[in-house]
Amino acid sequence: MRKKGEPGAPTQAAINHIKRASEDIDEAEDPEIGHKKGAQPAGYYKGLKKGTKLKRAAHFAKHGKKADDDNSAYKPAPGDAKAKTKTSKHTLRFKQMFGESEAQDLAKSRIEREKAADAKRHDRMLDRARLKDTKTKNKESK
């Protein structure tokens, strides 16, 4: 670190700002499981029953220590299955720009066009067959 007065040396205000930022920011903890070791942010347990909260805290304690490349570290926590999730703003923007599923819509419209063309072709084939049958009957009756 540079000495006071040298160019590029941090000011006292910058040092105080860094100290404040490095201190733990108090986040509201869930009162039912706040006694557990470590932080228990209330947002992680919002809307859950006490038993589920305790199981969830135990899950985080157990799986939080695992390595990032360990697949078992990414099992869903208790209470995740029924949780309501919000679509991210990036996903919403993408859907707004490019549509929900453009490729699927194109494929469906193509299938519909093909079905209509097949129906016309089959009608023509049946018309030709009826006409042929009619001509043969007319020849027989003469």
Steps between C-alpha positions, in 0.01 A plus 500: 500500500626846417587744770287798582553789263638291212314507169239223488496452878152436644331780688354455846150510353586213264646297787186555712279401207692175455474422872123554499456286190707216640297479821222244500178657388220402735226319313169412658525146635213260541409502872401131508840374385724798572669304781670272245867558419556735205270744328136402460353771272125531538452505122624141466229377738209731418162326496624163630392301804743473791582133429579578137713796609709277727542239226594774254761642737647152550507450123689827447746410776564155352511582130662843529836343584514283188716579199350689206563214258320248723154431355359398839555859620219616271209295633186708555456625854187418702226746407631562146253273324191710573675838491371769266780640288515824309617501139819704466493834323747364246274206411201733470695734272616209281144372463383851417766537229495155342170345601427200715601227258526625145637175356211298642245748366653479152499119511135492611392736222691290244328184623160670469580608141610147413180355647290739291695412184462127574125541546470671159712231335288222651180673386634519143596132508152403620338723236703330223406156635128593514517643149665181372233284670226717352646475148527121521138471618384729221679284242341185642149642498513599131 
